[in-house]
Amino acid sequence: MTTLAEYAARIEELAQSLGMQYHAVDFELVPERFMMETAVYGLPVRMPHWSFGVRYIHHLVQRNMGHSRIFEVMFPGDPCRAYLVDTNALAENVLVVAHVLGHADFAHRNALFQRSMAMMGGHILEQAAARAHRIETALAEHGQERVEAVLDAALALEAHIDVNSVLHRRPDAAANPAAAASKEEDPFRERWQDLPGEKPPVASNKPEIRAIPPHPEYDLLWFIASHGPDLQGWERDVFLAVREESFYFYPVFACQIMNEGWASYWHARLLREADFLPPDLYVSAIKAHSDVVRPLAGGRTLALSINPYHLGFSMWERIVETKGLEAARRICAEEDDFGFVRNYLDPELAERLDLFVYEAAADGSIKVVSRDIHAVREAILAPRFNFGAPRVAATKLDVDGSLTLKHDSDSDGRGLDIERSERVLDYVAKVWRRPVTLHTVDDRGSRVLNARPN
């Protein structure tokens, strides 16, 4: 064998013989620039916006400084799509093929990925391209300034979805959440209504006035699309398009440690058991594996951030060693990073990996503050809470269309970046076209931020 396609076919045969399960994977070799753009945009074709250009420049600087290198980009679906850099060495791309198969196996098993697939289907790339086309049409019809203002607001709120909700919600769900309820759909309600001595409610001729929303609504993209008083159809479509893509990206975000660790475990195992690999290619591929899962920043410099590949790989190796592969597959199916880290990062492994919680002083010095396993787990997970965004809800829609938002600081456990919050609020007010108010807290107590449309 001398080509990547030949090695890939043999690796897939080996993967299936080891019980890996996945939708078919379409591999494609692409130029490095295409790979960088895809990684920055999140999708090969996506709605145009200036923020992606800013991210591209940042990534380009990181790459030129030697801090970042992209080996592959993989999109779960049916089929899965995987892009490999055409200038990578053969050994590197052999490793990447095995790594991608690990990702595909994870996505096929994990409940969050399965839920995402069930809600939006397995053709995210085609759907994203169709959305991008609709936005290009809106640009031609309404001009860049108007379309960009809507994208500014929608992308500023892209993490503000309710991941416990469903993708397709009725527009009137916030105003009348019981509208579709029936005895058949709600057995608990039926039992409660049939309790001995309970009387049916007395009918009233008075019109019922429902607050909007009837409870704090954390799905801000959906709420604005459904209740924006002056939004046109194409503007609502932009918010819903960003929301749909956020639902797609959420499992990738919520399972990053598990997913990258599972893919790394399987690429290492597949390479180890691939007796058809020439010795020199195997050694080069294993060296690339060591670079991927290393815990160090460079040389022997200690890294002050978690490498999800290293942590996940170490945890999966320990789980397979102590509990067996079938138990690992069950954990893969049932958990996200929160359950994975809290249940399976034990004190012994944390000590072996030299994990600790630290504080950085204003002068740049670093102080280790705890090695307690509970503190270590929560420090790893804190940035992953609520899709990495502050927990903000729409709490009131006034009769004049004014919108009130509230930062749930009690469950959030952190403050807001006030300068950034004011900028996001201005974006929202510009498309809401009515006053928007945000209630939060700071070190001086309650604080109210206001924004009015220009």
Buried (B, 14 or more C-beta within 10 A) or exposed (E): BEEBEEBBEBBBEBBEEEEBEBBEBEBEBBEBEBBBBBBBBBBBBBBBBEEBEEBBEEBBEEBEEEEBEBBBBBBBBEBBBBBBBBEBEBBBBBBBBBBBBBBBBBBBBBBBBBBBBEEBEBBBBEBBBEBBEBBEEBBEEBEEEBBBBBBBBBBBBBBBBBBEBEBEBEEEBBBBBEEEEEEEEBEEEEEEEEEEEEEEEEEEEEEEEEEBBEEBBBBBBBBBBBBBEEBEEBBBBBBBBBBBBBBBBBBBBBBBBBBBBBBBBBBBBBBEBBEBBEEEBBEBBBEBBEEBBEBEEEEEEEEEEBBBBBBBBBBBBBBBEEEEBEEBBEBBBBBBBBEBBBEBBBEEBBEEBEBBBEEEEEEEEEEEEBBBBEBBBBBBBEEBBBBEBBBBBBBBBEEEBBBBBBBBBEEBEEBBEEEEBBEBBBBBBBBBBBBBBBBBBEEEEEBEBEBBBE
